[in-house]
Amino acid sequence: MANSTLTKQRSTAFRSTVALKSAMAVTGVILVLFLIAHMYGNLMVFGGQEVFDNYAHHLRELGEPMLPHEGALWIIRVVLLASVLIHAYAAFTLWARARRARAATGVRRYQSTQNKKGVQRSYASFTMRWGGVIVILFVVYHLLHFTTNHIAPGGASDSPYQRVVNGFEIWWVVLSYLIAMLAVGLHLRHGIWSATQTLGQNKAGRQRGLNVIATAIAAVITVGFLVPPFSIFFGLVG
């Protein structure tokens, strides 16, 4: 009986709002760190085909001989997938709870003095919910294009460098990348700000500085991801 009660208490604790927000913050940090590393790798395209292809090849040899070929990559992929699933689950659960709470009280979302009925679409609503959906859809396309080579706009190639160049020479590929990265930037900006609140760093006197940091990180990552495709599209790399 005691074990059953303890298990129930643990289950309730893991599903609590605080636990879910903490999970979103921690997984968000993991994903931001991955984005920074991925952005750095993308900038290798400016070194030319040999440099970029060698970089892509060495990623598959990380950890050898302690790990099998691509072993480290698969560990990274599993961690990232788990982070995305936990992040999305926590986000959806918190959104559903907030919606039920509003329905129970009869208050519509985002009520304000300017709009008593609260029917306006908020910045947070768009960037965190719909921005997240856009990002997930783009990640699927991105993997099929650059990782598995199942989608090959501009032509398929065994060379990672050539796949990148072939793709970003096409205007609609660059446009889709631009839309996705803007969604990532907005999501990051609000997500980093929310994470600092959840982790207890958003204290009095720190808000302005944290706001600048959140904006700067989001801007650097967004611009860093957009520089290669636009450089290729305008003929600076190729």
Helices and strands as residue ranges (DSSP letters): H 2-14, H 17-42, G 43-47, H 49-59, H 71-105, H 123-125, I 126-130, H 131-142, I 143-147, H 160-168, H 171-198, H 207-233
